[in-house]
Amino acid sequence: MSNAGRVSKVLTAAPVGYDGQLVEVECDMKAGLPAMQIVGMGSKAIEEAKERVRSAITNSLLDFPAKKFVINLAPAELPKDGSHYDLAIAVAVLVSSGQLKDHEVAGGLFAGELSLDGHVRPIRGAISIAEVARRSLKSTIYLPAENADQAELVEGLTIIPIKELQQLFLHLKKESVIAAHETVVVSSS
């Protein structure tokens, strides 16, 4: 059974200083003129995510259906700023369009800026985002590879370092494996 035509839900976080709050990215794919609308008190950077996400998905050799997508960033009353929502939005689109299944993304928290070619760029607030994941009992966090060392400062998480959207897709489909980030221990002599 396909997920297409259903509302998908993917988790991310809104960093607020050293703290943060869990954000649910809901994606509804429906018939209509091809478009993407993002609601939920997003900033200009989030509005621009529409083009980054669309290009990143297609340039990662994945399907971006010619449908209408409505993306909700909940809770709506929480202001959201930054490009780190890109990765969660892209994953929500892939689930809503049936390319990924709910169980393949369950338990994870996604954060990262997407480039137009599908690479995942580093973000600000990785420690705050990791802390939100820990507090929310999300065991796995998917972050840009460049942010893995920062997120490792928060104990109790499996950190999956992402370099490209297609790499993440194949990992979630279990067609290839991204090794969890390992802490490098430096001994003093």
Secondary structure, DSSP 8 states (H G I E B T S, - for coil): ---TTSEEEEEEEEEETTEEEEEEEEEEEESSSSEEEEESSB-HHHHHHHHHHHHHHHHTT----SSEEEEEEESTTS-B-SSTTHHHHHHHHHHHTTSS-HHHHTTEEE--EE-TTSBEE--S-HHHHHHHHHHTT--EEEEEGGGHHHHTTSTT-EEEEESBHHHHHHHHTTSS-------------
